[in-house]
């Protein structure tokens, strides 16, 4: 029943009619698509979580195996050829009305109508064995079939047929042919079985299938029997059931399947399981019966001490978590399944009047003086333009097509925004983020964690870098961290954070080392900004702007809205969530870079320029600072919760993805990043 409008009386006018506010209702996950792709039948048998990430949440990430797989499929992905005429059914031969493609609602074969080119008997196709006979008279590539009765859709790589209308679907795989019964593992055989069922549904005779393994250069026949058909139909039903539940399945436990999975950096199986274990949750180890995970190779980057539950995330349950072998203190070693650092690098363009263009697969930066610099798109993670820098529409389109963010910043480095393509299709995560932002209890709990971590990391910075840290300062920061952990509201938390910042920046000059002349030039009298009025604050402002840009890009990639935060309230144009996550990284990333460039003489007093009361870096000084900042982001650090070593840029991504796991209900609390 609709609410009646509310009448509001104004003293100087007629009564105003104002509609009553309606309760805010967030959308829920819709029903899954009616047709299950054959690829999802493969994945639901291999790993239900992988299927859900790709199909329900639209996540995907490339690695060397997926790129190699696309290379193997490059010929099969080009639609062409033709199928033999469909044999007439018994009813059609008797003159009855033809059935609708032998299945209610079945769609027509989506193959290119162009006839197959003439074949030469002496030429052998690369996906045929050496002992194979003459090529089939009919061949079609990239054949798309669907059936509403079966509830399955598929794009078949290659279909061969003879004059009698009997077909053989062929699937391309990049790896070696396994020595297992049936010629392949069940997920692959079920995928081929789905292809066979679709061909039968469209009236063709099809008794078997084949997989071409490119690494072995061998075609393996796949027999289709009733048991495989039943397993395939059950897998399709299970894919619909898992997707309809609108809840991501739990990760596999210590499974060797995770090695080489391209989505392992999104899934974070071991990290999620560890946090679930710390919270006292029982894990279903029997979910994956593929045997133990491969042992670590002893590489230093795979090792790292981990004190179980260092900040009491699990309370009394933490002592029951898995500990490393022979470790009396309960330290744990976690597999690092994703790369320690990203091989791609950001491109910064700060020369005013420069132009960014495109030449093939390269970005070309033209300077006003006539010089040019090139950067390969395949090696570029993001592009940041500072100030008045032009970019062509061709270059911008190339960045958007490849998912490379284009960040726009002011001449002084203030982050304005970014242009991106379609970053993430994970609608569930966005809905969960908006739901959490409306939950005051969650916002306060999350804000407490990041503020406590910021204060503790600031205290660690002073202990590591201050010539003689004063005990009252360290003690006050410790007390403020304790108070922040029990703050009753966001307003009181803001007050505690501001007090801690005044204490910290009051002791900040003690971390700067050098001659009296240098120390005098880099004197700091508290934190000031907009604009910064001294060189140290100018460096701090630039470092914070770069870090905010970094997290805004990372959050967008993960699928979160950088503008909707939990601690920083939403404001027009402000990346509130990026500011939330960067709080704990301000001291150990941004402040650390500032201290390093001053103490190591990377920037000098003459690298700054003054306009009235404002201070800013000159272009040459900014370039040196950007290089120092990127070195810090690429530096390896031991994750305090998981124990492996990854770069700071990778840490930001891991933390953002862990926040996504919290919002989706997989992890109970956000594991803040605190150094020791």
C-alpha positions in Angstrom: 0.0 0.0 0.0 1.5 3.4 -1.0 2.2 5.9 1.6 0.3 9.2 1.6 2.3 12.3 0.8 3.4 14.4 3.8 2.2 18.0 4.0 4.8 20.5 5.1 3.5 24.0 6.2 5.6 27.0 5.3 4.8 30.3 7.1 4.9 32.4 4.0 3.4 30.2 1.4 0.8 27.5 0.7 1.4 24.0 2.3 4.1 22.1 0.4 3.5 18.5 -0.5 6.7 16.4 0.0 6.8 12.7 -0.7 7.8 10.5 2.2 11.2 8.9 1.8 11.0 5.3 0.7 13.2 2.7 2.3 16.3 2.1 0.3 16.3 -1.4 -1.2 19.3 -2.9 -2.8 18.9 -5.3 -5.7 19.4 -8.9 -5.2 21.2 -11.4 -7.5 19.0 -12.4 -10.4 18.4 -15.8 -11.7 21.3 -17.4 -13.6 21.2 -17.6 -17.4 19.1 -20.4 -18.8 21.9 -21.8 -20.9 25.0 -23.2 -19.2 28.2 -22.9 -21.4 30.0 -26.1 -21.9 33.1 -24.4 -20.5 31.3 -23.9 -17.2 30.4 -27.7 -17.2 34.2 -28.3 -17.3 34.9 -25.8 -14.6 32.1 -26.8 -12.1 33.6 -30.3 -12.1 37.2 -28.9 -11.7 36.5 -26.2 -9.1 33.1 -24.8 -8.3 34.6 -21.6 -7.0 36.4 -21.0 -10.3 33.1 -21.5 -12.2 31.4 -19.0 -9.9 34.1 -16.4 -10.2 34.1 -16.6 -14.0 30.4 -17.1 -14.8 28.5 -15.4 -11.9 30.9 -12.6 -11.1 32.5 -12.1 -14.5 36.0 -12.3 -13.2 38.9 -13.2 -15.5 42.7 -12.7 -15.5 45.3 -13.8 -17.9 48.4 -15.7 -17.2 51.0 -17.5 -19.4 48.7 -20.6 -19.8 45.7 -18.6 -20.9 47.7 -16.6 -23.4 49.3 -19.8 -24.7 45.8 -21.3 -25.0 44.6 -18.4 -27.1 47.5 -18.9 -29.4 46.6 -22.6 -29.8 43.0 -21.5 -30.6 43.8 -18.7 -33.0 42.9 -20.8 -36.1 39.9 -22.6 -34.5 38.5 -19.2 -33.3 38.1 -18.0 -36.9 34.6 -19.1 -38.0 34.5 -20.8 -41.4 33.7 -24.0 -43.3 30.5 -25.9 -43.4 28.7 -28.9 -41.9 27.2 -31.7 -43.9 23.5 -31.7 -44.6 21.6 -32.8 -41.5 20.2 -36.3 -42.0 16.4 -36.6 -42.2 14.6 -38.0 -39.2 12.2 -40.9 -39.5 9.3 -38.5 -39.4 10.8 -36.3 -42.1 11.4 -39.3 -44.3 7.8 -40.3 -43.9 6.7 -36.9 -45.1 5.6 -35.6 -41.7 6.1 -32.0 -40.5 9.8 -31.7 -39.6 10.6 -31.3 -35.9 12.0 -28.1 -34.6 15.6 -29.0 -34.9 15.0 -32.2 -32.8 14.5 -30.3 -29.6 12.1 -27.8 -28.1 13.5 -24.4 -28.6 16.8 -25.6 -30.1 18.7 -23.0 -32.0 20.2 -23.3 -35.4 23.8 -24.0 -36.0 25.8 -20.8 -35.9 28.5 -21.7 -38.4 29.8 -19.5 -41.2 28.1 -20.3 -44.5 31.2 -20.2 -46.6 32.2 -23.6 -48.0 35.4 -25.2 -46.8 38.3 -24.6 -49.2 39.5 -27.5 -51.4 42.0 -29.7 -49.5 45.2 -31.1 -50.9 45.8 -34.7 -50.1 49.5 -34.2 -49.5 48.9 -31.5 -46.8 48.2 -32.6 -43.2 46.4 -30.4 -40.8 48.5 -29.6 -37.6 45.8 -31.1 -35.4 45.8 -34.5 -37.0 48.1 -37.4 -36.1 50.8 -38.5 -38.5 49.0 -41.8 -39.0 45.7 -40.1 -39.7 44.0 -40.8 -43.0 42.5 -38.5 -45.6 40.9 -35.3 -44.3 37.2 -35.4 -43.7 35.1 -34.0 -46.6 33.4 -31.5 -44.3 34.9 -29.2 -41.6 33.5 -26.2 -39.7 35.3 -24.0 -37.2 34.0 -22.1 -34.3 30.5 -23.6 -34.4 28.1 -22.2 -31.9 25.2 -24.4 -30.8 22.5 -24.0 -28.2 19.5 -26.0 -26.9 16.9 -24.8 -24.5 15.8 -28.4 -23.8 19.2 -29.4 -22.7 19.9 -25.9 -21.2 23.4 -25.9 -22.7 25.3 -23.7 -25.1 28.8 -24.2 -26.6 31.2 -22.9 -29.2 32.9 -25.9 -30.6 36.4 -25.4 -31.9 36.3 -27.8 -34.9 33.6 -30.1 -36.2 34.5 -32.7 -38.9 31.8 -34.6 -40.8 31.5 -37.3 -43.5 29.1 -37.6 -46.4 26.6 -39.6 -44.2 26.2 -36.7 -41.8 28.2 -38.3 -38.9 30.1 -35.6 -37.0 33.2 -35.5 -34.8 33.6 -32.4 -32.5 37.2 -31.6 -31.7 38.4 -29.4 -28.8 41.8 -27.8 -28.7 43.9 -27.9 -25.5 47.3 -26.4 -25.0 48.9 -29.1 -22.8 50.1 -32.6 -23.0 47.8 -35.6 -23.4 47.5 -37.2 -19.9 47.9 -40.9 -19.5 44.6 -41.5 -17.7 41.6 -43.8 -18.4 39.3 -42.3 -20.9 42.0 -40.3 -22.6 41.4 -37.1 -20.5 40.2 -36.0 -17.1 36.4 -35.9 -16.3 36.0 -32.1 -16.7 37.4 -32.2 -20.3 35.4 -35.3 -21.2 32.2 -33.7 -19.9 32.8 -30.6 -21.9 33.2 -32.8 -25.1 30.1 -34.7 -24.1 28.1 -31.5 -24.0 29.3 -30.8 -27.6 28.1 -34.3 -28.6 24.7 -33.8 -27.0 24.2 -30.5 -28.7 25.1 -32.0 -32.1 22.6 -34.8 -31.5 20.0 -32.3 -30.5 20.3 -30.6 -33.8 19.7 -33.9 -35.7 23.3 -35.1 -36.4 24.7 -38.5 -35.8 27.6 -38.2 -33.3 29.0 -41.1 -31.3 32.4 -39.8 -30.1 34.5 -36.7 -29.8 38.2 -35.9 -29.7 40.7 -33.6 -28.0 43.7 -32.2 -29.8 46.6 -31.7 -27.3 48.9 -29.1 -28.9 51.9 -29.9 -26.7 51.8 -33.6 -27.6 50.6 -32.9 -31.2 48.2 -35.7 -30.7 44.4 -36.2 -31.1 42.9 -38.3 -28.3 39.4 -39.9 -29.0 36.8 -39.5 -26.2 34.1 -42.2 -25.9 30.6 -41.0 -25.1 28.7 -43.5 -22.9 25.6 -43.2 -20.6 27.7 -42.7 -17.5 29.4 -39.7 -19.0 26.1 -38.3 -20.3 24.7 -38.5 -16.8 27.7 -36.8 -15.3 27.5 -34.0 -17.9 23.8 -33.4 -17.2 24.4 -33.4 -13.5 27.3 -31.0 -13.8 25.1 -28.6 -15.8 22.4 -28.8 -13.1 25.0 -28.2 -10.4 26.3 -25.1 -12.3 22.8 -23.6 -12.2 22.4 -24.6 -8.6 25.6 -23.0 -7.4 25.0 -19.8 -9.4 21.4 -19.5 -8.2 22.6 -19.7 -4.6 24.2 -16.3 -5.1 27.0 -17.3 -2.6 30.5 -18.0 -3.8 31.7 -21.5 -2.9 34.5 -21.8 -0.4 38.1 -22.2 -1.7 39.7 -25.6 -2.1 42.0 -26.5 0.8 45.7 -26.9 0.0 44.8 -28.1 -3.5 47.4 -28.5 -6.3 44.7 -27.3 -8.7 45.4 -23.8 -7.5 48.9 -23.9 -9.0 48.7 -22.3 -12.5 45.2 -21.1 -12.1 44.9 -17.7 -13.7 42.3 -16.5 -11.1 44.4 -17.4 -8.1 45.2 -13.8 -7.4 41.5 -13.0 -7.4 40.4 -16.1 -5.5 43.1 -16.0 -2.8 42.4 -19.6 -1.7 45.0 -20.0 1.0 44.7 -16.5 2.3 40.9 -16.9 2.6 41.2 -20.3 4.3 43.7 -19.0 6.8 41.5 -16.1 7.8 38.5 -18.4 8.1 40.6 -20.8 10.2 41.7 -17.9 12.5 38.1 -17.0 13.0 37.4 -20.5 14.3 35.7 -21.9 11.2 36.1 -25.5 10.3 37.4 -26.1 6.8 36.2 -29.0 4.6 39.5 -30.6 3.6 37.7 -33.4 1.9 36.3 -31.0 -0.8 39.4 -31.7 -2.9 40.7 -35.2 -3.1 43.5 -34.6 -5.7 46.3 -35.3 -3.2 48.7 -33.0 -1.3 49.9 -29.7 -2.6 53.4 -29.6 -4.2 56.1 -28.8 -1.7 57.7 -25.3 -1.9 60.9 -25.1 -3.8 62.8 -23.4 -0.9 62.9 -20.0 -2.6 63.4 -17.2 -0.2 60.4 -15.3 -1.7 58.2 -18.3 -0.7 59.3 -18.2 2.9 58.4 -15.9 5.8 57.7 -16.2 9.4 54.1 -15.8 10.5 53.0 -15.5 14.1 49.5 -17.0 14.2 46.8 -14.4 14.8 49.3 -11.6 15.7 46.5 -9.1 16.6 43.9 -11.4 18.1 41.6 -11.6 15.1 40.4 -15.0 16.2 40.6 -14.7 20.0 41.0 -18.1 21.7 40.5 -20.0 18.4 43.8 -18.8 17.0 45.8 -21.3 19.0 44.1 -24.2 17.2 45.1 -23.0 13.7 47.6 -24.9 11.6 51.2 -24.3 12.5 54.4 -25.0 10.7 56.3 -28.3 11.2 58.7 -28.2 14.0 57.9 -24.6 15.0 57.3 -24.3 18.7 56.0 -20.8 18.4 53.1 -21.8 16.1 54.5 -20.0 13.0 52.9 -20.8 9.7 54.1 -20.7 6.1 51.6 -20.0 3.4 52.0 -20.8 -0.3 52.4 -17.7 -2.5 50.5 -18.8 -5.5 50.5 -15.4 -7.3 53.6 -13.5 -8.6 55.5 -11.4 -6.0 55.5 -8.4 -8.3 53.9 -7.2 -11.5 56.2 -7.1 -14.5 54.3 -4.2 -16.0 55.2 -0.7 -15.0 53.3 2.7 -14.9 54.1 5.4 -17.4 54.2 9.0 -16.0 54.1 11.9 -18.4 54.8 15.3 -16.7 56.3 17.5 -19.4 53.8 20.3 -20.2 52.7 20.3 -23.8 53.8 16.7 -24.4 51.6 14.5 -26.7 50.9 10.8 -26.3 50.2 8.9 -29.5 50.0 5.4 -30.7 52.2 3.5 -33.1 51.3 -0.2 -33.5 51.6 -1.8 -30.1 53.6 1.1 -28.6 52.8 4.4 -26.9 54.9 7.2 -28.3 55.4 10.3 -26.1 56.4 13.4 -28.2 58.0 16.2 -26.2 57.7 19.9 -27.2 61.5 19.9 -28.0 61.0 17.3 -30.6 62.2 14.2 -28.8 60.2 11.1 -28.3 59.9 8.2 -25.8 58.2 4.9 -26.4 56.5 2.4 -24.1 55.2 -1.0 -25.1 51.5 -1.5 -24.3 52.1 -5.0 -23.2 54.5 -3.7 -20.5 52.4 -0.9 -19.3 50.2 -1.2 -16.2 48.8 2.4 -16.2 49.4 5.8 -17.7 49.4 9.0 -15.5 49.2 12.4 -17.2 50.3 15.3 -15.0 49.1 18.7 -16.1 48.6 19.8 -19.7 49.5 16.7 -21.5 47.5 15.6 -24.6 46.6 12.1 -25.6 45.2 11.0 -29.0 41.9 9.2 -29.2 43.7 6.3 -30.8 46.0 5.9 -27.9 43.1 6.3 -25.4 41.1 3.6 -27.2 44.1 1.3 -27.2 44.4 1.8 -23.4 40.7 1.2 -22.8 40.6 -1.9 -25.0 43.5 -3.5 -23.0 42.2 -2.5 -19.6 45.0 0.0 -18.9 43.8 2.8 -16.7 44.5 6.4 -17.7 45.0 8.6 -14.7 44.6 12.4 -14.9 46.4 14.5 -12.3 47.2 18.2 -11.9 50.6 19.7 -12.6 51.4 19.4 -8.9 50.3 15.8 -8.7 46.7 16.1 -7.2 44.7 13.1 -8.4 41.7 14.2 -10.5 40.3 10.9 -11.8 40.8 8.1 -14.3 39.5 6.8 -17.6 39.0 3.1 -17.9 37.3 0.5 -20.0 34.9 -2.1 -18.6 36.9 -2.9 -15.4 34.8 -5.5 -13.5 31.4 -7.1 -14.1 31.1 -8.3 -10.5 27.7 -6.7 -9.7 27.5 -8.8 -6.5 30.5 -7.0 -5.0 29.1 -3.6 -5.8 25.8 -4.5 -4.1 27.6 -5.8 -1.1 29.7 -2.6 -0.9 26.6 -0.4 -0.9 25.0 -2.6 1.7 28.0 -2.4 4.0 28.3 1.4 3.5 24.8 1.6 5.0 25.7 -0.5 8.0 27.0 1.8 10.7 28.4 -1.1 12.8 30.5 -2.4 9.9 31.8 1.1 9.0 32.9 1.7 12.6 34.6 -1.7 12.9 36.4 -1.3 9.6 37.5 2.3 10.5 38.8 1.2 13.9 41.1 -1.3 12.2 42.6 1.0 9.6 43.1 3.9 12.1 44.7 1.6 14.7 47.0 0.2 12.0 47.9 3.7 10.8 48.9 4.8 14.3 50.9 1.6 14.9 52.7 1.9 11.6 53.5 5.6 12.3 54.9 4.5 15.7 57.0 1.8 13.9 58.3 4.5 11.5 59.5 6.6 14.4 61.2 3.6 16.1 63.0 2.7 12.9 64.1 6.0 11.6 64.2 8.6 14.4 67.6 9.3 15.8 66.4 9.2 19.4 62.6 8.7 19.7 61.2 10.1 22.8 59.4 7.6 25.0 56.5 9.9 25.8 55.8 10.2 22.1 55.9 6.4 21.5 53.8 5.9 24.6 51.2 8.4 23.6 50.9 6.8 20.1 50.4 3.4 21.8 47.7 4.8 24.0 45.9 6.5 21.1 46.0 3.2 19.2 44.3 1.5 22.2 41.7 4.2 22.4 41.0 4.0 18.6 40.4 0.3 18.9 37.5 1.1 21.3 36.2 4.4 19.7 32.4 4.6 20.1 31.8 6.5 16.9 33.4 7.7 13.7 33.5 11.3 15.0 35.5 10.3 18.0 37.8 8.2 15.8 38.5 11.2 13.6 39.5 13.1 16.8 41.9 10.4 17.9 43.4 10.1 14.4 44.0 13.9 14.3 45.6 13.8 17.8 47.9 11.0 16.7 48.8 12.9 13.5 49.9 15.9 15.5 52.0 13.8 17.8 53.6 11.9 14.9 54.4 15.0 12.7 55.7 16.8 15.8 58.4 14.1 15.9 58.8 13.8 12.1 61.8 16.1 11.8 63.8 13.7 14.0 63.7 11.2 11.1 65.5 13.6 8.7 69.2 13.3 8.7 71.8 15.5 7.0 73.8 18.7 7.4 72.6 21.7 9.2 72.0 23.4 5.9 69.9 20.6 4.6 68.0 20.2 7.8 67.3 23.9 7.8 65.9 23.7 4.2 63.7 20.8 5.1 62.4 22.1 8.4 58.9 20.9 9.2 56.6 22.8 11.4 53.6 20.5 11.5 51.5 19.2 8.6 50.0 21.8 6.2 48.5 21.4 2.7 46.4 23.0 0.0 48.8 24.4 -0.7 51.9 23.0 1.1 54.0 25.8 2.5 57.4 24.0 2.9 59.4 21.4 1.0 58.6 18.5 3.3 54.9 19.1 3.1 55.1 19.4 -0.7 56.8 16.0 -0.8 54.2 14.5 1.6 51.3 15.9 -0.5 52.7 14.5 -3.7 53.3 11.1 -2.1 49.8 10.9 -0.7 48.3 11.9 -4.1 50.3 9.1 -5.8 49.2 6.6 -3.2 45.5 7.6 -3.5 45.8 7.3 -7.3 47.3 3.8 -6.9 44.6 2.6 -4.6 41.8 4.1 -6.8 43.1 2.2 -9.8 43.5 -1.0 -7.7 40.0 -0.8 -6.3 38.5 -0.2 -9.7 40.3 -3.3 -11.0 39.1 -5.4 -8.1 35.5 -4.3 -8.8 34.9 -1.9 -5.9 33.7 1.7 -6.2 36.6 3.9 -5.1 34.1 6.7 -4.3 32.1 4.9 -1.7 34.0 4.6 1.5 33.3 3.4 5.0 35.5 5.7 7.1 35.8 8.7 4.9 32.3 9.9 4.0 31.3 10.2 0.4 31.9 13.6 -1.1 31.7 14.7 -4.7 34.8 13.6 -6.6 36.6 12.2 -3.6 37.9 8.6 -3.8 36.7 7.9 -0.2 37.4 4.1 -0.2 40.9 4.7 -1.7 41.5 7.1 1.2 40.2 4.5 3.6 42.6 1.8 2.5 45.6 4.2 2.2 45.4 5.2 5.9 47.5 2.3 7.1 50.0 2.7 4.2 50.6 6.4 4.6 53.5 6.0 7.1 55.2 2.9 5.6 54.9 3.8 1.9 54.4 7.6 1.4 56.2 8.9 4.5 59.0 6.3 4.0 59.6 7.6 0.5 59.8 11.2 1.7 62.3 10.4 4.4 64.4 8.3 2.0 64.7 10.9 -0.7 65.7 13.6 1.8 68.1 11.5 3.8 69.7 10.0 0.6 70.0 13.4 -1.1 67.7 12.3 -4.0 66.0 15.7 -3.8 67.8 18.9 -2.8 66.6 22.3 -1.7 67.1 23.7 -5.2 64.6 21.1 -6.6 61.7 23.2 -5.2 60.0 26.4 -6.5 58.0 28.9 -4.5 54.9 30.8 -5.6 53.8 33.2 -2.9 53.3 31.0 0.1 53.1 27.7 -1.8 56.0 25.3 -2.4 56.2 22.7 -5.2 58.7 20.4 -6.9 60.3 21.4 -10.1 59.9 19.0 -13.0 63.4 17.5 -12.6 62.8 17.0 -8.9 59.4 15.5 -9.5 60.9 13.0 -11.9 63.4 11.9 -9.2 60.7 11.6 -6.7 58.5 9.5 -9.0 61.4 7.1 -9.6 61.9 6.8 -5.8 58.2 6.2 -5.3 58.1 3.5 -7.9 61.2 1.8 -6.3 59.3 1.7 -3.0 56.2 0.3 -4.6 58.3 -2.5 -6.3 60.1 -3.3 -3.1 59.4 -6.8 -1.6 58.0 -6.9 1.9 56.9 -9.8 4.1 53.1 -9.8 4.5 52.5 -9.7 8.3 49.6 -12.1 8.1 50.5 -14.6 5.3 54.2 -14.6 5.7 55.2 -14.6 2.0 57.1 -11.8 0.3 55.4 -9.6 -2.3 55.8 -6.0 -3.5 54.0 -3.1 -1.9 52.0 -2.7 -5.1 50.9 -6.3 -4.9 50.1 -5.8 -1.2 47.6 -3.1 -2.1 45.9 -5.5 -4.5 45.8 -8.3 -1.9 44.4 -6.0 0.7 41.7 -4.7 -1.7 40.7 -8.3 -2.7 40.6 -9.3 1.0 38.2 -6.4 1.6 36.1 -7.8 -1.2 36.1 -11.2 0.6 34.9 -9.4 3.8 32.1 -7.6 2.0 30.9 -10.9 0.4 30.8 -12.6 3.7 33.7 -15.1 3.3 36.0 -13.4 5.9 34.7 -12.1 9.2 37.1 -9.1 9.6 39.4 -7.0 7.4 43.0 -8.0 8.2 44.8 -4.7 8.5 48.4 -4.4 7.3 50.7 -3.7 10.3 54.5 -3.8 10.2 56.6 -4.9 13.1 
